Amino acid sequence: MHRSTEVFRHRARVAALSRSRPESDPEFVQARSALAAALLERDINETLAAGLLTLDQRNHLASLLASGRAW
């Protein structure tokens, strides 16, 4: 599936769930998480394809994701 299609699919699911579910609903939380991951994956792929990051920058970003912590 094309990356843009993935993002649109997740956006539509979040929009649909937002009409009837509270923010704390597990299914709504999971849908928002899936959308965030799809957006991040799309942006990472676009950035890597453009060759905009140095090896040090890629390693830094990889360690951020691996740690699971925000700075």
N, C-alpha and C positions, 0 to 999 in steps of 0.2 A: 504494500500500500504506500502510496506517495506520502511524504512527510506532511505536506499541507493538508491532505485529506485526513490524516490522523489528527492534526490540530483542530480542524473543523469539526470532526466527529466528537472529540472531547469537549470542545466549546459548546456544541449543541446539547450534549448530555448535561453539562453544568447548568446551562440556561434552563433546560427542562426541569431539572431537579430543584433549581432555586425558586421556582414558582410555588412549590408545595412542601418543601422540606426546610426545617430549621438548619442553621449553620452547623450545628453539632451532630446532625444526622450522619451516621457512619457511611452510608452510601454516597451522600453529598460530599463528605470529606474525602472519600476515596476518589470520586470523580474530579474534584479540584486538584488532588494530588496527581492524578493521571494527566490532567491538562498541563500542569506545571512541568511534569517530566517530558511531555511531548513538545512543549515550547522550548525547553532547554535543549533537548536533543536536536530539534530543528536548527536552533541558533548555533549550537556547537558544530554541527555538520556544515552549515553555511560558512562559518568562520574558518574551519579547517580547510574547506575547499578553496577559500580565497587565499590561503597561505599567510594569514595575518599575524599568527602567533609564533613566538620564538619557542625553542625547546624548554627554556626555563619557565616561560609563561604557561605552557601546556602542563608541565610538571606541577607547578603551583596550583593550577586549577584542579588537576587530578587529585592532589593531596587534600584540597578543600572538600571535594566530593567524598573522598575516602574517609575523612575524619567525621563527617556528618555534623560538624559544628559550624555555626556562623561566626564571623569575626567581629 
